[in-house]
Each structure stands twice: as structure tokens, then as C-alpha cells.
Amino acid sequence: MKKANLTGTLVCFVACLIFLSSGDIFREKPIALIWFLRQNILFFTGTLAWCLMTLTMCLSLRSSWLNKVLGGLDKAWRLHKWAGICAIAFAFAHWLDEKLPQLFVAFGWLTHPGKIVDINLTPVQENWLHAGLLVGECAMFIMIAMIFVSLSKKVPYHLFHLVHRLFPVFYLAIAFHVFTALFKSYWWETPAAYLLILITIPGVFAAFISLLKLNGSKNKHQATIKNIVNHPGQITEVTLELEHAIDYSPGQFAFLTFAHSKESHPFTIASYTKEKNTLRFAIKHLGDYTSTLASSIKIGQSAFVEGPWGKFDFTLPCSHQVWIAGGIGITPFIAQLEYRKHHGASFVPVDLWYCVSRSEDAWYIDKLTSLCAQARVTLHLLDAHKGERLQVHYLTDKIANKGDTHFWFCGPQSFAKALSKGLYENGIASQNFHFDRFCMR
């Protein structure tokens, strides 16, 4: 997360530099201090909002290069989410800074100083300016509503997906507002306007890529459904045969698009057989899409695989590893068990804690037990139905060297937060706890 946080901070720093390069804050103005501050806050919040919107737009590309820089798609996705939220927050502050003083003047609480900037606009510029203000205001309020829809887990995924498809349209609308609004400032006479153009170019490019549905296109692979198996515990296992080989590491995930739906959904890869060029997925029935998946797809149908993504790296140097799986979160660990099984036993000791609501829902428990034995991994099965709950001291009490032990987790986000807090309180450094922060909302 440090790389993602650093990137967000860097973008905010660039926004500050752009604002300062306009020289507005250093320019003497024969107006009251409150109006001088209002004018500078207006342009500062606008610049900050725009830079964060552009970052959000660029992150939507699912670029391999960007994800590598940020430490994985889950980190990029989290930064995308929070950059978008902050962008809308600053855009709303920008709008308030524009409207509230006008309201105060209308009520007689403030006196308007008259013309704040001594710039004479042509009729064409006046028309473009007013059109840009109207477009920007409408786009901002629509985007605020869209943000709430995107963050609400009560909204069905297909609506969440549709709303996200519309964001690039409003990004382009706000780009029109940004550059027409500069007509009423001195920015076109300073480096600030041209720095804004440089910042905007990749954002506009990303917006058109998104509108053309080419996000992640360099990592998309044609596939055919080879097998479908329904397991106890509401799990559907799907095997896909790829047209071309992929560069895969155990613990990664991919976006799948099947013939019955244009939506792409992320699922962890249970295994990849290089000789047959097949990917296997274990898909838990957690919503409308996954619950009807088994009845919606057929063997022989085509599918698209985008990925693999993720950096669930088990090769970090340490003397002991602890894996914790919650429910279907066992999938990446099965992939790593398969890898250990086929690559010998020259690995560090591992304890695998598998937490399930009831033992009969445990996916592939017989195969899992066999895999653990072959991979020399100690398996601990906890059945919540029998009152068996994972306590952090179970994980740490028998560890000889806490500083050289790393923990991997896959499961519900709430479980991850509680586990992270508990491990930290028991002397485990935060950098020794690894989990994919892939939460789409």
C-alpha cells in the first residue's frame, strides 16, 4: 500500500505545483481578503479535483505497467476508489466555494467587489465559459449520485458495472468545463494551463479506451469451457482451455467474461495446467450472477479471460509461513499447494488454517488433506458450527521467530481487518501480513 499512498500523495503535490505556477496567490489584487481567498481556493480545489479525477481515469485502464508500479491490481483498485471519492469531495468543495459567496451577497451578508479579474472576453469565449460552467455543474452532481450508487453494496453488480461505464463520459464533460473556466483567469498566460493540458492528455486517452471497452485488452485471452462441476457448499468449478499460454503465479486471479453476459467478474485461479493450457476456477455462489452461473454456461462455449492479476507472492524470504483461508478463500492456497507438490519440498514450513461455517461446506476437504500431506503443509480445520473460532494466539503462540514469520490471508474483508489488527497487537509487523485488498466497492 505504500506505493499506492505515495502515488496519491505525488498527484496531490503535482496539483499544488500547477496551482502555484499560475501565480494567482502571489498576484496583488485590489479586492477584500475574503474574495482574494475565495478566488484562490476556487482554483486550488478545482485543480486538485481534476488531477485526482485524471488519476482515477488512468487507473481504470488496468495497465500492467501501472499495476506493477503500485504493487498489484488490488492496490491500484483501492487507489482508484479513494482517488475518485476524494476527487468528487474536492469538486463539491470547489462548487461550494463558487456558490456560497454568491448566496451571501444575495442575502446582503457580503458585498460583491465587482470585476475580480480584469479580462475582457469575446462573445464566443463568454458563450463557451457559460456552457462549460453549466456542463461542469451538471456532470459533478451526476457523478456524486454515481459515486453513491457505486459504493452501495445493495445495488446489483450489473448496475454498478453500468454506472462505471458512464464515468468516462462525465470525465470528458468536466474536461470541457476545466479549460473553458480558465477563460476568466490569467492561467493561459502562465505555465499552469499548459501543465493542466499535459495532465489531461493521459486522462482523455484513458476515457476513450474505457468507452471503447478496451481496458486490460493486452491481457485478454480467448478460452473455451472444458468442464463444469457443482460441489457441495454452493461452489461451481469451471475449467477453461486457453488459446495461448499465460505467465501465471499461484494465488493470482483473473476477470472472466462468459457468453451469456458482457460483464467481467474477478475470480481467483484455483490452478493452471501449463501442459494442457487450462485454468480452473472455484466460484462461490454469493450473488445473482454467481448463483445462476452453472445454469447459464455450457461446455464448449467461448469465454474471455483477462489476466492473470495479483501479486500474492509466496516466495518472500522467511523462516515460517502461516496461511489463513476463510471459506472460498482457500482457492489461492490450493494453487500454491499444487505448486509445492510438483516442485519438491525445498520450501519453508507452513501452517494452513482453514476456517469454514461447517465442515461439510469445506471445499475439496479430502483432496486438500492429501495435498497438504504431499506438500508438507500442516492443516488446521476450524468448524464455526462446532464453536471453533480462529483466535490470533493460535497463530502466534507456537512461533519461535515472529519477526521472520509471514502471514497470508484470503477471505472476507471484515475478517482481514480483524486479523490484521489482532496480529499487530500480538507483535507481528504490518509488512509481514499479506492479503489482496480487492474490494470493488
ZAVOLUM-7579 format. One record per residue: x, y, z of N, C-alpha, C in turn. Coordinates in steps of 0.02 Angstrom, whole numbers, plus 50000, padded with zeros to 5 digits. Each point is the difference from the previous one (the first is absolute). Example, Ala and Ser with C-alpha at 12.3 -4.5 7.8 and 13.67 -1.06 7.14 Angstrom:
<atoms>
506604971650390499555005950000500455006050000 499825005349964500425005950003499615005550037 
</atoms>
This chain:
<atoms>
500414993950000499595006150000500435006350000 500644999550021500425005950004500085003249931 500084995949948500095002649932499375003649977 499424997250016499375003149980499905006650037 500145000150065499945006150039500485005449974 500614997849983500505004749974499775002949933 499694995949959499745002449935499465005250010 499534998650045499475004850015500275006650026 500504999550044500335006050028500355003949945 500334996449955500375003249945499525003949954 499424997149986499515003449957499755006450034 499894999750065499795006150037500555005349999 500634997750005500575004649997500045003449932 499884996149947500005002749931499445005349993 499424998550029499445004849998500205006650034 500354999550056500235006050035500495004049957 500464996449966500495003449957499665003549942 499504996849971499635003149945499655006450023 499694999550058499655005950027500505005750014 500564998350031500505005250016500305003049937 500074995949947500305002649938499545005149965 499365000250020499555005049972500165007050025 500335000450058500185006450029499435003850032 499404997150000499415003550027500095002150072 500294995650040500065001450071500515005550014 500455001249952500525005150010499805006749967 499464999949962499815005949962499605004850045 500195006350001499655004950041499325001549968 499485000150043499335001449975499675005350044 499725005049969499685005450040499304998050023 499954994350033499364997750025500084997950073 499444999250035500014997950070500314993150006 500314998850059500354993750012499554993949989 499375000550023499554994349995499884998049928 499965004949955499904998549929500644997449967 500565002650024500654997549976500094992750018 499834998250063500054993150023499504995549962 499405002649991499494996249965500234998249929 500305004949966500234998949931500554994749998 500475000250047500554995250001499774993050021 499544999850049499734993450020499624996949943 499655004249962499614997549942500454996449950 500565003249982500444996949951500414994350029 500175000550065500394994650030499594993650006 499385000650025499584994050007499834997149931 499905004449952499864997649932500594996249970 500605002750010500604996649974500114993350034 499924999950066500094993850038499484994749978 499385002149994499474995449979500154997249931 500235004349954500134997849932500584995149996 500545001350037500574995450000499814993250028 499594999950052499784993750030499524996349953 499575003749965499564996849951500404996849944 500535003549979500424997349946500364993750024 500245000050062500314994050028499504994250001 499395001550023499474994950002499874997149931 499985004449950499874997849931500574995649974 500615001950014500584996249976500044993150033 499824999750064500024993650035499474995149975 499475002649968499484995749974500234995949940 500595001849972500264996549941500214992850016 500134998550064500284993650021500654998649961 500435005050000500644999649965500494995650040 500334995349966500494995650033500565004150031 500215005249963500555004250025499815003750063 499405003050000499775003750059499914995350060 499724994149987499884995250055500664997650029 500504999249958500664997950024500305005450044 499945006349979500255005650039499675000450069 499344998750001499615000750062500004993850043 500284994549975500054993950041499414995349991 499645000549944499454995349988499355003649984 499564996449966499365002949979499565001850060 500054996150055499585001550058500185006850030 500665001650000500225006650025499785005649953 500064998649934499795004949951499255001350004 499624994650011499275000750005499805004050061 500354998850056499855003750061500165007549991 500585001449968500185006949986499495003249952 499784996349950499495002349953499365002150038 499804995850047499395001350039500075006450041 500555000650038500075005750045500185006449964 500374999449944500145006049960499355002849971 499554995549980499355002149973499575003450053 499994997150060499615003050055500285006950018 500665000550006500315006450017499905005249945 500034997749937499895004649944499315003250003 499494995950013499325002550004499925004650061 500334998350055499975004150061500295007049986 500585000249967500315006449984499595003849947 499704996349954499575003349949499405003350033 499724996650050499435002850036500215006250040 500604999750031500275005850036500115005849952 500244998449940500105004949947499345003449982 499474996149994499345002649983499735004450057 500094997750062499775004050058500365006750004 500654999949985500405006250002499765004949946 499734997449946499725004249947499315002850020 499584995750029499305001750010499855003650066 500334997950054499835002950066500105007650003 500575002649976500075007350002499465003649960 499794997149944499455003049961499355000150041 499894994750038499414999650043500045005350055 500605000750029500095004950054499905007249974 500215001249938499895006649970499255001249990 499654994949978499275000549989499635001650065 500254997350057499685001350064500265006450033 500485003349968500265006350026500534999050054 500254994050007500514998750052500715001749975 500085000449934500645001949970499875005049945 500515004049985499965004849945500454997649944 499724999249941500404997649943500495005449979 500644998249988500505005149984499975002449927 499554997149961499985001749929500434995249960 500305002449947500404995749956500644998050036 500074993450013500584997650037500614999549955 499914997949939500564999249953499895004849941 500525003949984499955005049947500144996849932 499534995949977500074996549936499375001249959 500105002149938499435001149955499924994049954 499434996750006499884994049960499625001749936 500154996449947499625000849938499314996750010 499515001749959499344996750006500044992449995 500454997549957500084992749994500264997150065 500515003350029500274997650064499485000250055 499595005250000499465000650050499524994149994 499824998449939499544994449989500304993350022 500644999049982500344993950019500074999550076 500155005750032500085000150072499354998050035 499445003049980499364998450032499794992849986 500134997749939499844993049984500424995350042 500645001750009500444995850041499804999750072 499785005850027499775000250070499384995750010 499545000449952499384996050005500164992549994 500414998349952500194992949989500364997250061 500485003950026500384997850059499574998950061 499535004750011499554999450058499554993949995 499714999049941499564994149990500404993550007 500594999849969500414994050002500214998350072 500165005250039500214998750069499454996850041 499395002749995499444997250040499824993049977 500044998849936499874993249975500544995250026 500635002250001500544995850024499954998750075 499765004950038499894998850071499494994550010 499455000349962499494994750005500294993349979 500425000049948500304993849975500484997050051 500355004450037500464997650051499624996250054 499435002950022499594996650051499744993349974 499794999849938499774993749970500574994949998 500595002349981500584995549994500214997250067 499945003950053500234997850066499494995850037 499375000449981499484996350034500014992649980 500084995750049500014992849987499304997249989 499505004250011499314997949988499815000549926 500405003849963499875000849929500284993949963 499604996749957500244994149963500635001549960 500414994949991500645000949966499915002749929 499484997749964499935002249930499875007549996 499665002950051499905007250002500645003650019 500374997150047500665002750018500455000249938 499994994749961500404999549940499795005249948 499345000949992499745004949952500195007150020 499945001550064500185006750025500745001449986 500424995150010500715000949987500155001249926 499594997149956500105001149929499865007249980 499605003650041499805006949984500505005250026 500424998250047500465004950029500445003549948 500274996549950500425003549951499645005649963 499354999249989499615005249966500015006450041 499904999350065499985005950043500705002850013 500514995749996500695002550004500135004749942 499804998149940500105004249941499595006450005 499404999650030499585005950009500355005050048 500304997350053500335004450048500655002749971 500324996449954500595002649965499815006349961 499414999949969499755005949965499905005850048 499734998650060499915005250050500665002950023 500494995650013500655002150026500325005249955 500024998649935500385004449956499605006249977 499344999650002499615006149985499995004650061 500044997150061500005004150061500635004350005 500544997849967500625003850002499975006549961 499475000949960499915006349963499955005950048 499724998850060499915005650047500585000650049 500594997649979500595000550043500615001949957 500575000850034500625001549965500394993549984 499694994250012500374993749995500294998849930 499655002249947500264998849932500645004049987 500155004850044500625003949993500564997150042 499884994450033500494996950046500114992649981 500514996850029500104992849987499434995650026 499585002650045499494995950032499524996849950 499765004049952499524997349951500314994449959 500635000849982500334995049957500194993850040 500145000950064500104994150043499354996150008 499455003750005499344996750003499874995949937 500205002849943499904996449936500404993550001 500635000450024500424994050004499704994750046 499715002250055499684995550048499384996849968 499645003949960499364997849973500074995149943 500535000549961500084995649941499934992650017 500374997350050499914992950016499304998450026 499695004850034499324998950025499504999349944 500065004449949499554999649942500124993549962 500634998249993500174993649967499674994150037 500075000050066499704994750041499244999949994 499705005949996499275000549994499764996749935 500355001449945499794997049936500134992549999 500554997850031500144992850005499434996550038 499775003250054499454997250040499354999849961 499865005549964499385000249960500004994749945 500594998449974500054994949949500064992950029 499964999750068500024993650036500654996249987 500565003749999500654996949987500434999650062 499705001250060500384999550062500294993050007 500654999750014500324993450011500024995749938 499915003049940499954995949939500644996249984 500585002750021500634996649987500074993550040 499594999350051500034994050042499394995649991 499625000949945499404996049988500174993949957 499714994450018500144993749965499354996449984 499954997549939499434995949980500054993250034 499424997450023500004993450033499364996349983 500014993550015499424995649989499854996350065 499374999550018499814996350060500084992549988 500434996850040500134992849992499634995750050 499855002950060499674995950051499645004550050 499434997650026499625003550052499794994850052 500185001350063499834995350054499705003950058 499424997850024499695003150059500194996150062 500255003650051500234996950062499535001950058 500014996150054499635001950060500255006850026 499585003550037500195006550025499915005549950 499584998749948499845005049949500635002749964 500384995349974500615001749963499984996849931 500125004149949500034997549932500735000249976 500244994449978500694999649974499975000349924 500375004749971500005001049927500724999349975 500084995849949500664999149968499985003049930 500485004349985500055003449935500644998149965 499954998849935500604998849960500175006349961 500605002450008500225006249968500294998749931 499955005049956500304999449934500755000850003 500235004250048500725001450005500224999250073 500634998450010500274999350067500035006750035 499994999950066500035006250040500574999550051 500215005650025500515000350052499645000250067 499994994550035499584999250060500424998550062 499795002950057500294998450065499434997850047 500114995050043499484997750046499725005850043 499345000250007499685005150041499725005849961 500105000049933499745005649960499264999049983 499695005449974499304999649980499935002749929 499414999149971499875002449932499285002449995 499875004449951499315002149985499734995349946 499414997350013499684995449952499395003349969 499934999149934499405002249964499734994049962 499394998050016499694994349966499505002549947 499804995349957499585001849942499325002850020 499734998150058499325002150018499985007150028 500585003050014500025006750030500625003749977 499925006649990500575004149980500415002450059 499764998650060500355002250061500604995550013 500545003150024500594996150021500024999950076 500154994250028500014999150073500674997050021 500285002250057500654997350022499914993650041 500414995049984500014993750038500724997750008 500144997150059500674997350012500114993749960 500604999349973500184994049961500184994450048 499644994449996500144994350043500624996249977 500104999649935500604996649973500075001649926 500634999449977500155000849928500434994149979 499764996249952500394994349974500325002249934 500665001150003500365002849943499994995249940 500064993450015500024995149945499365000049959 499435000750034499355000049965499755007149987 500365004950028499805007149994499295001250025 499854997250059499335000750030500035003650066 499495004150012499915003550063499404997150036 500054999250066499444997550039499805005350051 499355001350006499735004950046499494996750046 500015001950064499484997950048499595006150017 499365000149980499585006050005499454998850051 500025003950054499504999550052499375003849980 499414997150016499365003349984499865005450053 500205006249984499935005550048499515005449979 499764999749938499545005149976499604997549940 499635004549968499584998149943500414996849944 500575003149984500404997749944500294993050013 500334999350057500334993650015499514994450015 499425001850029499504994950017499694996849939 499975003749945499694997349939500524998149947 500645000550018500534998949951499984992949972 499934995050045500034993049978499464998449948 499425003250006499454998749953500045004549938 500465004950001500045004849945500564998349951 500474995850020500564998349956499994992649982 500314998449944500024993049977500704998249975 500164993750005500644997549974500025001349925 500575002649977500095001549930499905007349982 499685003850046499895007149987500665003850006 500035005749966500605004250004499965004650060 500575002350021500055004750057500635004149990 500045005550038500605004149999500305000250070 500664999550002500375000450063500455006149997 499925004550048500455005850004500454999250061 500644999549988500474999150055500554995249979 500334996850047499855000350072500265006450033 499665001850055500185005850039500174997950071 500305004750037500134998850071500724998150014 500225001850060500684998450022499984996750068 499644994450003499964996150062500634995750003 500565003350016500674997049992500204995850060 500064993449989500204995450054500754999050003 500385003549958500724998849997500415004850044 499665004150040500365004650043500454996250049 500615002350011500454996450045499775000450073 499904994250031499814999550070500114992950024 499994999050066500134993350028499374996050012 499415003349997499374996650015499435003949966 499534996349971499415003249970499374997450033 499525004650008499344998150027499485002449949 499594995349976499475001649953499334999550035 499585005049990499335000050030499485000949945 499534995349996499485000249948499325000350032 499575004449974499315000450023499544997849945 499674994250007499544997549949500334998949933 499715003149947500264999149933500695003149992 500235003750051500675002850001500554994750000 499814993750004500494994649997500314999349930 499665002949949500204998949930500735001749985 500265005950017500705001449983500494995450036 499814997650059500444995550037500014993049969 499444997949971500004993749963500485000549940 499985005849967500465001149944500734999550022 500165002950058500684999750025500184993050024 499524996450028500124993150020500174995749939 499635001049946500144996449938500715001549976 500195006350006500675002149978500544996750043 499905000050066500494996850046500044992549986 499444997049987499984992849987500424998149939 499975004149948500354998449937500715002749996 500205003950050500675002949998500434998050059 499854994250029500424997550054499845003150066 500394998450050499865002150069500505005050027 500345003549955500515004950022499675006650017 499504999850044499635005950021500025000650076 499855006050024499985001150073499394996650029 499994998650066499424996950032499385004649994 499424996849992499375003849992499464996950044 499625004550033499384998050034499425003149962 499524995849980499415002449965499394999550045 499695005850015499395000250041499415001249953 499554995249997499425000349955499375000850042 499695005949995499415001650041499364999549957 499544995650021499384999049963499405000550047 499425001649971499395000550041499794993250027 500104994849960499894993150022500444995449958 500244994650030500504995849967499764997049934 499344998649995499744997149938500025004949941 500085006650016500055005049947500735001149978 500464996850034500715000849983500124997249930 500275004149956500084998149930500584995249992 499874994249970500534995249984500404997950061 499674998850057500374998850061500444993949995 499774994649967500414994049992500625001449958 499885003549944500575001749957500475004950035 499715004650038500405004950037500454996650051 499724995250036500384996250050500584996349966 499864996949943500514996449963500545004749973 499785005849973500475004949974500475002650054 499715001550059500405002550056500534994950020 499814993650002500484994850018500564999549949 499835000449936500504999549947500455006249997 499725005850017500385006349997500335001650067 499924995550049500295001050067499765006550032 499355000849999499675005750032499544997450055 500035003150059499584997950056499325003349995 499474995949994499325002549992499635000350066 499675005750013499575000950058499305002049975 499504995850011499325001449977499585002350059 499695006049993499585002850053499285000449975 499554996750037499294999749983499605004750045 499775005649973499635005050040499364997150029 499704995249965499384996950023500114996250066 500614997750010500184996450061500305004750053 499975006549987500275004950047500745001049994 500304997649946500735000749991500145006549963 500245004950036500145006649972500755001350002 500255003149948500725001549997500175005550049 500474998850044500265005050046500725001649978 500195006350003500655002049976500564996450037 499904998650065500544996750037500124992849975 499494997049966500124993549969500575000549949 500025005749965500495001049947500695001950026 500025003550055500635002950023500344996450059 499614996150038500284997050061500594995449987 499984996249945500514995049987500545002449951 499995006549986500495002749953500645001950037 500564997249979500635001350034500275006949983 499925002149937500285006449978499455004149965 499665004350038499455003949971500235004849945 500615002550008500255004849950500154996849933 500104993349999500174996649938499444995349977 499395001350024499424996149980499535004549960 499774997549943499545003949958499324996649998 499485004149996499304997650001499665001949935 499644995249971499615001249939499274998650016 499565004449977499284999150013499605000949936 499474996049993499515001049947499314998350027 499545004749995499334999050027499645006750005 499465000350039499615006250007500425005950025 499855006049975500375006050018499965001550075 499414998850030499925001350072500464995450041 500064993849977500454995250032500725002449995 500195002649941500685002449989500175005850047 499535004750008500125005750044500104997850073 499574995550023500054997650069500654996250010 500184996049951500614996050005500625004449999 500005005049956500575004749996500105003650066 499465002350030500035003550064500264995350055 499734993950002500204995250051500734998049995 500244999049939500704998149991500475005750021 499805006149982500415005850018500055000750076 499434998950034499995000450073500404994350033 500124994749962500394994450026500725000049974 500235005849978500705000849984500204998349929 499524999349955500164998649929500005006549961 500565001449967500055006249960499504999949943 499735005949984499485000449948500254997749932 500665001049986500274997849936500074992449994 499894996550056500034992749999499324996849990 499485004249991499324997549989499795001749929 499854995049960499865001049929499294997749983 499635004249965499354997949973499815004649943 499644997349952499765004049943499445004550024 500105006649994499495004850021499515001349943 499784994649969499565000749942499285000550021 499795006150015499305001250017499735005249950 499554997949957499785004449945499565005750023 499744999650062499585005450025500205001750071 
</atoms>
